[in-house]
Amino acid sequence: MASTTLAVDVCITLILTLLLLRRYSNLRHFSSQLVSFFNRDNYAVTFVTLIAWFFSASIVLILPLDVSSTFYWDCVRRWFCSQPGNADANGCQTDDIFLNETAQQQCKDNASCSCSLPWSYISLKALPTFWAFVYWTLQLLTW
């Protein structure tokens, strides 16, 4: 369900980026053939522009998925810390719990947990990997 949302967002971003590139690239006459799409510009410049615009636009469309997942994990953390036996002398230590997603499974199994999984939920490992890839790719393109 969530991977479908991410894939749809990526496809929409790619289509919008290609349409913008088609509109603003240095083409006099655009035909329906893909070969003529690149014939006026240098291939490297067109590809780098596509990547830069794609990642910049993907930030706008992927950010709501990140925010909804963050609200869900905050709700799970608050529920987990309110359960007896989960807090120690330093407070609720949840970093190691969230690495293997045991708090999420306990929340699903317990009826007292009111945190509902959002339709746009993406796993804890997917979004940081995506953001790191976007960040370092854009960093590389600026140099």
TORPA-4810 file (N, C-alpha, C, O; in nm, 3 decimals):
<nodes>
NODE_1_0.084_-0.119_0.000_0.000_0.000_0.000_0.088_0.125_0.000_0.068_0.213_-0.083_M
NODE_2_0.182_0.133_0.091_0.265_0.253_0.098_0.368_0.257_-0.014_0.400_0.364_-0.065_A
NODE_3_0.419_0.141_-0.051_0.514_0.141_-0.162_0.446_0.182_-0.292_0.509_0.239_-0.380_S
NODE_4_0.317_0.153_-0.304_0.241_0.197_-0.420_0.230_0.348_-0.421_0.245_0.410_-0.527_T
NODE_5_0.204_0.408_-0.307_0.196_0.554_-0.298_0.329_0.618_-0.336_0.332_0.717_-0.408_T
NODE_6_0.438_0.562_-0.287_0.570_0.614_-0.320_0.598_0.599_-0.469_0.651_0.691_-0.532_L
NODE_7_0.562_0.484_-0.526_0.585_0.462_-0.669_0.501_0.557_-0.755_0.549_0.608_-0.856_A
NODE_8_0.377_0.581_-0.715_0.291_0.674_-0.789_0.348_0.816_-0.780_0.350_0.888_-0.880_V
NODE_9_0.395_0.856_-0.663_0.456_0.988_-0.648_0.580_1.004_-0.736_0.600_1.109_-0.797_D
NODE_10_0.662_0.900_-0.741_0.782_0.905_-0.824_0.744_0.913_-0.972_0.806_0.989_-1.046_V
NODE_11_0.644_0.836_-1.015_0.600_0.840_-1.156_0.541_0.976_-1.192_0.571_1.030_-1.298_C
NODE_12_0.459_1.032_-1.104_0.402_1.165_-1.130_0.513_1.269_-1.140_0.509_1.356_-1.227_I
NODE_13_0.610_1.261_-1.051_0.721_1.356_-1.053_0.802_1.342_-1.182_0.842_1.442_-1.242_T
NODE_14_0.826_1.220_-1.224_0.902_1.198_-1.348_0.826_1.251_-1.469_0.887_1.313_-1.557_L
NODE_15_0.696_1.228_-1.475_0.616_1.278_-1.588_0.615_1.431_-1.589_0.632_1.492_-1.694_I
NODE_16_0.594_1.491_-1.474_0.595_1.638_-1.468_0.732_1.695_-1.506_0.740_1.797_-1.573_L
NODE_17_0.836_1.630_-1.464_0.971_1.676_-1.498_0.996_1.663_-1.647_1.054_1.753_-1.709_T
NODE_18_0.954_1.552_-1.706_0.971_1.537_-1.850_0.890_1.639_-1.929_0.937_1.691_-2.030_L
NODE_19_0.770_1.670_-1.881_0.690_1.772_-1.948_0.754_1.910_-1.937_0.754_1.987_-2.033_L
NODE_20_0.808_1.942_-1.821_0.878_2.070_-1.806_1.004_2.076_-1.892_1.034_2.179_-1.952_L
NODE_21_1.076_1.966_-1.896_1.196_1.962_-1.978_1.161_1.975_-2.126_1.233_2.041_-2.201_L
NODE_22_1.053_1.914_-2.166_1.007_1.927_-2.305_0.969_2.072_-2.335_1.000_2.123_-2.443_R
NODE_23_0.903_2.136_-2.241_0.855_2.272_-2.263_0.969_2.374_-2.266_0.970_2.464_-2.350_R
NODE_24_1.065_2.359_-2.176_1.169_2.461_-2.160_1.304_2.423_-2.219_1.400_2.499_-2.204_Y
NODE_25_1.314_2.310_-2.284_1.443_2.276_-2.345_1.459_2.349_-2.477_1.366_2.414_-2.525_S
NODE_26_1.576_2.340_-2.534_1.609_2.415_-2.655_1.565_2.338_-2.779_1.648_2.303_-2.863_N
NODE_27_1.438_2.313_-2.792_1.383_2.242_-2.907_1.298_2.338_-2.989_1.217_2.412_-2.934_L
NODE_28_1.317_2.337_-3.117_1.233_2.422_-3.203_1.104_2.352_-3.239_0.996_2.411_-3.230_R
NODE_29_1.113_2.226_-3.278_0.994_2.150_-3.315_1.003_2.015_-3.246_1.099_1.940_-3.265_H
NODE_30_0.904_1.986_-3.166_0.903_1.861_-3.092_0.815_1.761_-3.165_0.698_1.789_-3.193_F
NODE_31_0.871_1.647_-3.195_0.790_1.542_-3.254_0.766_1.435_-3.149_0.818_1.444_-3.038_S
NODE_32_0.689_1.336_-3.182_0.653_1.235_-3.083_0.762_1.131_-3.064_0.748_1.044_-2.977_S
NODE_33_0.868_1.136_-3.141_0.974_1.037_-3.127_1.070_1.080_-3.016_1.104_1.197_-3.002_Q
NODE_34_1.112_0.983_-2.938_1.201_1.011_-2.827_1.338_1.059_-2.875_1.403_1.137_-2.806_L
NODE_35_1.382_1.013_-2.990_1.513_1.051_-3.041_1.517_1.201_-3.068_1.618_1.266_-3.040_V
NODE_36_1.410_1.256_-3.122_1.410_1.398_-3.152_1.399_1.483_-3.025_1.424_1.604_-3.029_S
NODE_37_1.363_1.421_-2.915_1.355_1.493_-2.788_1.492_1.543_-2.745_1.504_1.649_-2.685_F
NODE_38_1.596_1.465_-2.776_1.731_1.498_-2.733_1.819_1.554_-2.844_1.937_1.579_-2.820_F
NODE_39_1.767_1.575_-2.964_1.855_1.604_-3.075_1.916_1.743_-3.072_2.021_1.763_-3.133_N
NODE_40_1.857_1.840_-3.006_1.909_1.976_-3.007_2.003_2.005_-2.891_2.090_2.092_-2.902_R
NODE_41_1.988_1.935_-2.783_2.070_1.961_-2.665_2.174_1.852_-2.648_2.161_1.742_-2.702_D
NODE_42_2.275_1.884_-2.575_2.375_1.785_-2.538_2.309_1.681_-2.447_2.231_1.718_-2.359_N
NODE_43_2.339_1.554_-2.467_2.277_1.448_-2.388_2.308_1.463_-2.239_2.219_1.445_-2.156_Y
NODE_44_2.429_1.496_-2.206_2.468_1.507_-2.066_2.394_1.622_-1.997_2.349_1.608_-1.884_A
NODE_45_2.382_1.735_-2.066_2.313_1.850_-2.008_2.164_1.817_-1.987_2.107_1.851_-1.883_V
NODE_46_2.105_1.753_-2.084_1.964_1.716_-2.072_1.942_1.617_-1.958_1.846_1.630_-1.882_T
NODE_47_2.030_1.518_-1.945_2.017_1.418_-1.839_2.037_1.480_-1.701_1.960_1.452_-1.610_F
NODE_48_2.138_1.562_-1.686_2.165_1.626_-1.557_2.050_1.719_-1.518_2.011_1.726_-1.402_V
NODE_49_1.996_1.791_-1.617_1.881_1.878_-1.590_1.760_1.797_-1.547_1.688_1.835_-1.455_T
NODE_50_1.738_1.685_-1.614_1.627_1.596_-1.577_1.642_1.547_-1.433_1.547_1.550_-1.356_L
NODE_51_1.760_1.501_-1.398_1.784_1.450_-1.262_1.767_1.561_-1.159_1.703_1.540_-1.056_I
NODE_52_1.823_1.678_-1.186_1.814_1.788_-1.089_1.669_1.833_-1.070_1.626_1.854_-0.957_A
NODE_53_1.595_1.847_-1.177_1.455_1.888_-1.166_1.371_1.778_-1.103_1.279_1.807_-1.025_W
NODE_54_1.401_1.653_-1.136_1.325_1.541_-1.079_1.341_1.536_-0.928_1.242_1.525_-0.856_F
NODE_55_1.464_1.544_-0.879_1.485_1.536_-0.735_1.430_1.659_-0.663_1.378_1.648_-0.552_F
NODE_56_1.440_1.774_-0.724_1.384_1.894_-0.662_1.233_1.885_-0.652_1.175_1.923_-0.551_S
NODE_57_1.169_1.835_-0.756_1.023_1.820_-0.753_0.980_1.706_-0.662_0.872_1.711_-0.603_A
NODE_58_1.062_1.603_-0.650_1.024_1.490_-0.565_1.019_1.529_-0.418_0.945_1.468_-0.341_S
NODE_59_1.098_1.628_-0.379_1.094_1.674_-0.240_0.954_1.724_-0.206_0.904_1.698_-0.096_I
NODE_60_0.892_1.794_-0.298_0.759_1.850_-0.273_0.653_1.740_-0.261_0.562_1.751_-0.179_V
NODE_61_0.664_1.635_-0.342_0.563_1.530_-0.340_0.588_1.423_-0.235_0.493_1.359_-0.189_L
NODE_62_0.712_1.401_-0.195_0.742_1.296_-0.098_0.734_1.348_0.046_0.714_1.270_0.138_I
NODE_63_0.751_1.476_0.064_0.749_1.533_0.199_0.620_1.502_0.277_0.630_1.469_0.395_L
NODE_64_0.500_1.510_0.218_0.380_1.472_0.294_0.381_1.327_0.340_0.327_1.296_0.447_P
NODE_65_0.441_1.236_0.263_0.452_1.097_0.307_0.542_1.087_0.430_0.514_1.011_0.522_L
NODE_66_0.648_1.164_0.430_0.740_1.165_0.543_0.673_1.222_0.668_0.690_1.170_0.778_D
NODE_67_0.597_1.329_0.650_0.530_1.392_0.765_0.426_1.297_0.826_0.418_1.285_0.948_V
NODE_68_0.346_1.231_0.742_0.244_1.140_0.796_0.308_1.021_0.867_0.257_0.976_0.970_S
NODE_69_0.418_0.969_0.814_0.488_0.860_0.882_0.548_0.906_1.014_0.551_0.830_1.111_S
NODE_70_0.597_1.030_1.018_0.653_1.084_1.141_0.547_1.100_1.248_0.571_1.069_1.365_T
NODE_71_0.429_1.149_1.211_0.320_1.160_1.308_0.278_1.023_1.361_0.249_1.008_1.479_F
NODE_72_0.276_0.923_1.273_0.242_0.788_1.317_0.346_0.736_1.416_0.309_0.681_1.520_Y
NODE_73_0.475_0.752_1.385_0.578_0.702_1.474_0.582_0.779_1.606_0.617_0.722_1.710_W
NODE_74_0.546_0.906_1.604_0.538_0.982_1.728_0.424_0.929_1.816_0.438_0.918_1.937_D
NODE_75_0.312_0.895_1.753_0.200_0.837_1.828_0.239_0.702_1.888_0.208_0.674_2.003_C
NODE_76_0.307_0.619_1.810_0.352_0.488_1.861_0.452_0.506_1.975_0.446_0.433_2.074_V
NODE_77_0.542_0.603_1.961_0.640_0.628_2.068_0.572_0.672_2.196_0.606_0.624_2.305_R
NODE_78_0.475_0.765_2.184_0.404_0.810_2.304_0.326_0.696_2.368_0.323_0.685_2.491_R
NODE_79_0.263_0.610_2.288_0.190_0.496_2.343_0.287_0.399_2.411_0.261_0.352_2.522_W
NODE_80_0.398_0.370_2.345_0.495_0.275_2.398_0.553_0.325_2.530_0.571_0.247_2.624_F
NODE_81_0.583_0.455_2.538_0.641_0.510_2.661_0.539_0.517_2.774_0.577_0.520_2.891_C
NODE_82_0.410_0.519_2.742_0.307_0.524_2.846_0.279_0.386_2.906_0.213_0.377_3.009_S
NODE_83_0.325_0.282_2.843_0.302_0.146_2.893_0.393_0.118_3.011_0.510_0.158_3.010_Q
NODE_84_0.342_0.050_3.113_0.426_0.021_3.231_0.541_-0.073_3.195_0.524_-0.169_3.120_P
NODE_85_0.657_-0.043_3.249_0.774_-0.128_3.229_0.860_-0.088_3.110_0.967_-0.144_3.091_G
NODE_86_0.816_0.009_3.031_0.894_0.049_2.915_0.985_0.167_2.942_1.072_0.198_2.861_N
NODE_87_0.966_0.233_3.054_1.051_0.348_3.089_1.151_0.305_3.196_1.118_0.229_3.287_A
NODE_88_1.272_0.355_3.183_1.372_0.328_3.285_1.406_0.458_3.358_1.331_0.555_3.349_D
NODE_89_1.518_0.461_3.429_1.555_0.579_3.508_1.582_0.701_3.420_1.563_0.814_3.465_A
NODE_90_1.625_0.680_3.299_1.654_0.791_3.208_1.532_0.833_3.125_1.543_0.921_3.040_N
NODE_91_1.419_0.774_3.149_1.301_0.802_3.068_1.277_0.688_2.972_1.325_0.577_2.992_G
NODE_92_1.204_0.716_2.870_1.170_0.612_2.772_1.278_0.608_2.664_1.292_0.703_2.587_C
NODE_93_1.352_0.501_2.658_1.457_0.483_2.557_1.399_0.401_2.442_1.386_0.279_2.451_Q
NODE_94_1.364_0.468_2.334_1.295_0.400_2.224_1.378_0.386_2.098_1.330_0.330_2.000_T
NODE_95_1.500_0.435_2.098_1.579_0.430_1.975_1.601_0.287_1.927_1.583_0.258_1.809_D
NODE_96_1.641_0.198_2.018_1.666_0.060_1.977_1.536_-0.013_1.945_1.536_-0.105_1.864_D
NODE_97_1.426_0.027_2.008_1.296_-0.036_1.981_1.251_-0.004_1.838_1.196_-0.091_1.770_I
NODE_98_1.274_0.118_1.793_1.228_0.156_1.660_1.316_0.101_1.549_1.273_0.095_1.434_F
NODE_99_1.437_0.061_1.583_1.523_0.005_1.479_1.471_-0.129_1.429_1.484_-0.159_1.310_L
NODE_100_1.412_-0.208_1.516_1.358_-0.336_1.471_1.205_-0.336_1.470_1.145_-0.442_1.451_N
NODE_101_1.144_-0.223_1.488_0.999_-0.202_1.476_0.916_-0.291_1.568_0.805_-0.331_1.533_E
NODE_102_0.969_-0.321_1.688_0.892_-0.401_1.783_0.779_-0.319_1.845_0.673_-0.374_1.876_T
NODE_103_0.800_-0.189_1.863_0.695_-0.105_1.921_0.574_-0.100_1.829_0.460_-0.099_1.876_A
NODE_104_0.597_-0.096_1.698_0.486_-0.095_1.603_0.407_-0.225_1.613_0.284_-0.223_1.611_Q
NODE_105_0.475_-0.337_1.623_0.407_-0.466_1.632_0.329_-0.476_1.763_0.217_-0.527_1.764_Q
NODE_106_0.387_-0.428_1.873_0.315_-0.429_2.001_0.192_-0.340_1.995_0.088_-0.373_2.052_Q
NODE_107_0.202_-0.227_1.926_0.089_-0.135_1.912_-0.022_-0.198_1.830_-0.140_-0.182_1.862_C
NODE_108_0.015_-0.271_1.725_-0.086_-0.340_1.642_-0.160_-0.447_1.722_-0.280_-0.466_1.705_K
NODE_109_-0.085_-0.518_1.808_-0.143_-0.629_1.883_-0.225_-0.585_2.003_-0.307_-0.663_2.053_D
NODE_110_-0.205_-0.462_2.051_-0.271_-0.416_2.172_-0.392_-0.330_2.136_-0.383_-0.241_2.052_N
NODE_111_-0.504_-0.358_2.199_-0.628_-0.284_2.170_-0.625_-0.143_2.228_-0.700_-0.056_2.182_A
NODE_112_-0.540_-0.117_2.328_-0.537_0.015_2.389_-0.461_0.117_2.305_-0.467_0.237_2.334_S
NODE_113_-0.391_0.073_2.202_-0.316_0.164_2.115_-0.411_0.225_2.013_-0.475_0.154_1.935_C
NODE_114_-0.419_0.357_2.013_-0.511_0.426_1.922_-0.441_0.478_1.797_-0.500_0.556_1.721_S
NODE_115_-0.318_0.438_1.774_-0.243_0.484_1.657_-0.283_0.401_1.535_-0.268_0.279_1.533_C
NODE_116_-0.334_0.469_1.435_-0.371_0.397_1.314_-0.266_0.420_1.206_-0.215_0.530_1.189_S
NODE_117_-0.236_0.314_1.137_-0.136_0.319_1.032_-0.189_0.404_0.916_-0.295_0.373_0.861_L
NODE_118_-0.119_0.512_0.878_-0.169_0.597_0.770_-0.160_0.526_0.635_-0.076_0.437_0.617_P
NODE_119_-0.244_0.565_0.542_-0.242_0.502_0.409_-0.113_0.534_0.336_-0.075_0.463_0.243_W
NODE_120_-0.045_0.640_0.376_0.079_0.680_0.310_0.202_0.638_0.390_0.309_0.696_0.373_S
NODE_121_0.188_0.538_0.475_0.299_0.494_0.560_0.412_0.434_0.476_0.389_0.355_0.384_Y
NODE_122_0.533_0.474_0.509_0.653_0.418_0.447_0.744_0.375_0.561_0.753_0.443_0.663_I
NODE_123_0.811_0.263_0.545_0.891_0.206_0.653_1.001_0.300_0.700_1.038_0.395_0.631_S
NODE_124_1.053_0.270_0.817_1.156_0.353_0.878_1.286_0.356_0.798_1.360_0.453_0.804_L
NODE_125_1.312_0.251_0.723_1.439_0.245_0.650_1.431_0.307_0.512_1.532_0.351_0.459_K
NODE_126_1.312_0.312_0.453_1.299_0.358_0.314_1.317_0.509_0.301_1.391_0.555_0.214_A
NODE_127_1.251_0.586_0.386_1.259_0.731_0.371_1.397_0.789_0.401_1.443_0.873_0.324_L
NODE_128_1.465_0.750_0.508_1.600_0.804_0.526_1.695_0.767_0.411_1.781_0.847_0.374_P
NODE_129_1.679_0.648_0.357_1.760_0.609_0.242_1.727_0.697_0.121_1.818_0.742_0.051_T
NODE_130_1.599_0.720_0.098_1.558_0.806_-0.013_1.611_0.948_0.004_1.666_1.006_-0.089_F
NODE_131_1.594_1.005_0.125_1.640_1.142_0.148_1.792_1.152_0.136_1.842_1.251_0.083_W
NODE_132_1.865_1.054_0.184_2.011_1.057_0.170_2.052_1.050_0.024_2.145_1.119_-0.019_A
NODE_133_1.985_0.966_-0.053_2.015_0.956_-0.195_1.986_1.088_-0.267_2.067_1.134_-0.347_F
NODE_134_1.872_1.148_-0.238_1.837_1.277_-0.299_1.937_1.384_-0.258_1.984_1.461_-0.341_V
NODE_135_1.968_1.389_-0.130_2.060_1.492_-0.079_2.197_1.482_-0.145_2.249_1.581_-0.196_Y
NODE_136_2.255_1.363_-0.145_2.391_1.350_-0.197_2.394_1.362_-0.349_2.494_1.409_-0.404_W
NODE_137_2.289_1.322_-0.417_2.285_1.341_-0.563_2.278_1.489_-0.597_2.348_1.535_-0.687_T
NODE_138_2.192_1.563_-0.527_2.186_1.706_-0.552_2.314_1.778_-0.510_2.355_1.875_-0.574_L
NODE_139_2.377_1.731_-0.405_2.505_1.787_-0.363_2.611_1.765_-0.471_2.689_1.855_-0.501_Q
NODE_140_2.613_1.646_-0.529_2.708_1.615_-0.635_2.680_1.700_-0.760_2.773_1.747_-0.825_L
NODE_141_2.553_1.720_-0.792_2.518_1.799_-0.910_2.552_1.947_-0.895_2.577_2.015_-0.994_L
NODE_142_2.553_1.997_-0.774_2.586_2.138_-0.755_2.735_2.164_-0.766_2.775_2.279_-0.786_T
NODE_143_2.817_2.062_-0.753_2.961_2.080_-0.766_3.000_2.034_-0.902_3.118_2.039_-0.937_W
</nodes>
